[in-house]
Amino acid sequence: MTKPISLLTYKIVTLSYIQQVDVNESIDWAIEMIELGYESPTLYMLSSFSKPANYFEITKYVTETVVELGLTLKDGDEAILSYAGYYVYQIAKGHKVRENLTEIYKFCRSRNYEGLIYDFHLLHWAWDQLDYEDSKFNHYWSGATRANIETIVIEESKKWLEKNEMHFAQSIT
């Protein structure tokens, strides 16, 4: 049986590759993992840091904790998918859809309009356009209206997860 992991895991395993990861979130992650029943000397050490944390001090503990827990550090496309996956999971569950979409949009933009997550860039602008005008034609997403944009974003998130989750999924048995 696989134990559940903190959703923050998908961001934390990208810490050495994705600059947007806030090292303070690694402290929150460690606490969440302990609450889920995980144990490791470096996990306990990581959870004891005070915020704001020093990047150079904390990354060693993050890396060691990830290894001790049997997780996989991500880089390249897998890191991009994993980092975005943190937000996409929340969107797919209907949690703060617009806020999480905005985070993926900002990430996409910072990655020079990364193709792996570009649809979320388009969905962000489709929703933004609808704030000003609810016309029959949306320049960014065909068929998007004020009445259905949130549903479209949620459904596209589910499709994205189905297509990409295998490339960044983590599990501890």
N, C-alpha and C positions, 0 to 999 in steps of 0.2 A: 504494500500500500504506500502511496506517495503522500508525504506530508505537505500541507499547504505552505507556500512561501509568501513573504511580504511582497506586495506589488512593487515596492521600491527596488526590489532586486533587479528589475529590468533596467533601471537607470544605474544602479551602483556597479553592476558588472561592466559598465562602459566607462567608468571614471577615468581610466588612463588614456582613453581615445576621444571622448566627447568632452569638449571644454565647458559645455553648458551645465554639467552636473555640479550641483552645489554640494561641497564636502560636508556641510552641516546635515544634509539629508542622510549621509552615511551613519550618523549617530542615531537618527530616528529609525533608520533601517535596522541597526543592531538591536535597538530596544524592541522593535516589532518582532524580529526573529527570535529573541529570547522569550517574548510573550507567546510565540507560537511553539515553544518547547525546544528550540535549538540551543546547543551548548558547545562552546569552544573557548579556550583561553583568550584568543584575540578578539572574539566576539564580545566577551565581557569587558575587555580593555577598551574596545571601540565604543561601547555603550557608556563608558565612564567619562568620555571627553566632554568638556564644556564648549558651548557655542559662544562666539564664533570660533570654529576650529581652523587650525593652520593646515593648508593643503599639503605641504611637504611633510608635516608630522603625521598626518592621518592616512595618507595613501598607502603607506607600508602596511598599516593595520588592515585596511580594506582588502588589499591584495592577499594578505595572509589569511584573513577570515574567509574570503571567497574560496580559496584553495582548501582550507580546513573543512569547510562545509560541503565540499564536493561539487561546487558550482563551477561554471566556466566563464572566465573573463572573455569579453567580446571586443573585437576590433573590426575595422573595415565595414563592409555592408552589414554584417551581423550586429555590429554595435549600433549602427544607424537604425536598423529594424528594432533592436531591443529598446533603445532609448525612446523611439517613437511609440513602440508597443505599450510602454507605461501609460501614455495618454490615450492611445487607441482603445485599450482595455476599458478605461473609464468611460469613454464615449460610447462604446458598445453596450455598456450597462446603463446608459442614459444619465450618467453622473456628470454634472457641470459640463454639458456638451459643448457649449460655445466657448467657455473658458479653456477647456482642453484642446479644442480645435485651434484656438488662437496660439496656444503653446506649440503645437505641431507646425503651424504656419510659420511662426518665428524661427523654429528650428530649421525648417525647410529653407527659409530665406538665408539663414546663417550658413547653411551648407551649399550655398550657390544654387539653390532651386533643385535639390536632390531629386532625381527621378523616382526613387523608391517610395517617396512620400509626397510627390507632387500633386496628386489628386486632392490631398488635404489643403494644399495651397489654393487650388481652384475652388474647393468647397468654402474655404474661408472668404474668398472674394465674392463668391456667389451670395453668401449670407450677407456680406457687407453691402452689396448692391441692393439687396432686398430691404435694407434699412432705409434706403432713399426712394426706392421705386419698386412696386410690386407689379411688374409688367408680365405679359405672356412670354416674353423672350428674355432669358437670362444669359448674358454673355459668357458666363463662366461655367454654368452647369445646366444643361438642357432639362427643362421641365421643373426647375426649382421655383417655388413660390414661397411666400411668407408662411402659408399654411402647411407646407410639407418639408421645408428645408431641414428642420431638426431631424425628422424621420429619415430623410435621405442621408444625412451625415451619420446617423446611427447605423443604418443598413450598410452603407459603404464601409464603415469601420468593421462591421462583422465580416464582410467579404474580404477586407484587407487582412484581418486576423486569420481567416481560413486559408488564405493564400500564403501568408508569410510566417505564421507562428512557428512552424517547424524549423525555421532558420534561427530563431532566437530563444526558443523555449528552454526553461530551466526546470529541473526536478531533482529532488533529494529523496532517496528511498531508504 
